[in-house]
Amino acid sequence: MNWRRIITIIILVLQLVAVLIPTLAHEARFPSSLSAQDIGQWFGGIYRYWREVFVGAIQAVTEGTTE
């Protein structure tokens, strides 16, 4: 099988998961219409969710190494 096809599928699945996790956790409200404001709020919710996840992970790691 072609490696490029496998890598493309893996990247698409990771992108789908990165969007679905915050949406299904109700951290990012799925847009009710295709207006720019609704889509922007949805992407903003996804960004805020992942930012909080990474900040929390970094804080947990740094607190674990300083003790």
Backbone bond lengths (Angstrom), bond angles and torsions (degrees), N, CA, C in turn:
res aa  C-N    CA-C-N  psi(-1)  N-CA   C-N-CA  omega(-1)  CA-C   N-CA-C  phi
1 M - - - 1.454 - - 1.526 109.19 -
2 N 1.278 115.10 148.82 1.447 121.37 -177.00 1.537 110.47 -72.30
3 W 1.344 117.15 128.15 1.467 121.69 -177.62 1.512 111.59 -65.24
4 R 1.318 117.31 -34.43 1.468 120.11 179.43 1.521 111.12 -63.02
5 R 1.305 116.81 -37.89 1.467 120.77 179.15 1.522 109.94 -66.99
6 I 1.317 117.77 -41.61 1.467 121.58 179.22 1.520 110.54 -64.51
7 I 1.320 117.20 -45.66 1.462 120.99 -179.89 1.524 110.46 -64.09
8 T 1.328 118.04 -39.85 1.456 121.70 178.04 1.519 111.04 -62.13
9 I 1.313 117.30 -43.63 1.463 121.49 179.11 1.530 110.31 -64.20
10 I 1.319 117.53 -42.48 1.468 121.05 179.25 1.520 110.23 -62.49
11 I 1.328 118.05 -43.86 1.471 121.31 179.56 1.524 110.76 -63.67
12 L 1.318 117.91 -42.74 1.463 120.66 178.81 1.527 111.90 -63.58
13 V 1.323 116.83 -40.42 1.464 120.26 178.52 1.526 110.63 -65.70
14 L 1.329 117.92 -41.63 1.463 120.81 178.26 1.529 111.16 -63.78
15 Q 1.324 117.50 -39.56 1.459 120.37 177.39 1.528 110.96 -64.98
16 L 1.314 116.32 -41.13 1.456 120.39 178.74 1.522 111.01 -62.82
17 V 1.323 116.93 -43.09 1.463 121.27 178.63 1.529 110.26 -65.06
18 A 1.316 117.40 -41.00 1.464 121.33 -179.02 1.524 111.15 -63.52
19 V 1.314 118.50 -28.19 1.457 121.77 178.63 1.524 111.09 -88.54
20 L 1.322 117.31 -37.32 1.460 120.40 -175.16 1.520 113.72 -74.55
21 I 1.326 119.02 -35.22 1.464 120.41 -177.11 1.530 110.97 -59.18
22 P 1.340 120.50 -53.71 1.464 118.38 179.28 1.527 113.22 -65.64
23 T 1.328 117.29 -32.06 1.460 119.98 -179.74 1.524 110.62 -68.93
24 L 1.321 117.19 -45.25 1.462 120.25 -179.76 1.522 112.23 -72.27
25 A 1.330 118.02 -23.14 1.458 122.03 176.93 1.527 111.22 -84.01
26 H 1.317 117.73 3.44 1.464 124.84 -179.40 1.519 112.53 60.87
27 E 1.314 116.81 27.08 1.459 121.46 173.74 1.521 110.85 -89.08
28 A 1.307 116.43 -25.29 1.462 122.42 176.99 1.528 107.50 -126.76
29 R 1.321 115.69 113.37 1.460 120.51 -177.71 1.530 109.46 -73.11
30 F 1.333 116.26 125.67 1.465 120.53 179.46 1.518 108.62 -64.63
31 P 1.329 117.86 135.74 1.469 119.76 -175.80 1.528 112.08 -64.00
32 S 1.326 115.00 135.23 1.465 119.61 178.92 1.523 111.41 -81.75
33 S 1.332 116.09 -21.05 1.465 120.34 175.63 1.526 107.82 -139.20
34 L 1.304 115.24 173.44 1.455 119.59 -179.35 1.521 112.07 -94.17
35 S 1.334 116.45 27.03 1.464 118.99 177.75 1.528 109.01 -73.05
36 A 1.306 114.83 153.86 1.467 119.73 -177.76 1.523 111.38 -61.58
37 Q 1.321 117.49 -36.08 1.467 120.67 -178.99 1.523 111.14 -66.93
38 D 1.330 118.16 -44.42 1.465 120.74 179.60 1.524 111.50 -65.03
39 I 1.316 117.11 -42.93 1.463 120.27 179.23 1.522 110.69 -66.82
40 G 1.339 117.09 -38.42 1.457 120.67 176.51 1.518 112.35 -63.60
41 Q 1.327 117.37 -39.93 1.461 120.70 177.29 1.521 110.82 -65.66
42 W 1.325 116.96 -36.97 1.462 121.08 178.75 1.528 110.48 -66.00
43 F 1.332 116.87 -48.16 1.470 119.86 177.51 1.517 111.33 -63.94
44 G 1.332 117.36 -36.54 1.457 120.86 176.51 1.518 111.77 -62.90
45 G 1.325 117.33 -40.07 1.462 120.99 176.62 1.518 112.00 -64.66
46 I 1.328 116.77 -39.72 1.467 120.70 177.18 1.519 110.09 -64.09
47 Y 1.332 116.89 -43.97 1.468 121.27 179.48 1.529 110.77 -62.27
48 R 1.346 116.91 -47.31 1.468 120.20 -179.74 1.522 111.62 -61.68
49 Y 1.332 117.37 -38.29 1.467 121.13 179.36 1.525 110.60 -61.62
50 W 1.333 116.70 -51.25 1.464 119.46 -177.21 1.521 112.01 -69.79
51 R 1.337 117.18 -32.00 1.455 119.60 175.84 1.522 110.37 -63.26
52 E 1.337 117.37 -44.13 1.463 121.08 178.47 1.526 111.14 -64.46
53 V 1.319 117.00 -38.25 1.469 120.54 178.55 1.524 110.31 -62.95
54 F 1.330 117.45 -48.43 1.464 120.16 -177.51 1.519 112.26 -69.99
55 V 1.324 117.80 -38.49 1.470 120.05 177.54 1.522 109.65 -64.26
56 G 1.320 117.40 -42.94 1.459 120.58 177.54 1.517 112.34 -63.18
57 A 1.324 116.67 -39.73 1.463 120.10 178.80 1.520 111.05 -66.56
58 I 1.320 117.02 -42.50 1.472 120.47 179.43 1.521 110.54 -65.31
59 Q 1.330 117.36 -40.96 1.457 120.18 178.13 1.528 111.21 -64.66
60 A 1.321 117.04 -39.42 1.461 119.82 178.87 1.517 111.14 -65.33
61 V 1.322 117.16 -38.89 1.459 120.46 179.78 1.530 110.39 -69.06
62 T 1.330 116.84 -44.49 1.471 118.47 -178.19 1.519 111.31 -69.49
63 E 1.315 118.97 -34.45 1.464 120.30 176.03 1.516 111.46 -69.47
64 G 1.322 116.97 -33.23 1.451 121.04 178.93 1.525 112.68 -71.51
65 T 1.318 117.37 -27.99 1.467 119.69 -178.16 1.518 111.92 -88.84
66 T 1.325 119.43 -18.63 1.455 121.14 -178.27 1.516 112.29 -89.59
67 E 1.310 117.99 -13.75 1.477 120.16 -178.87 1.501 112.23 -85.86
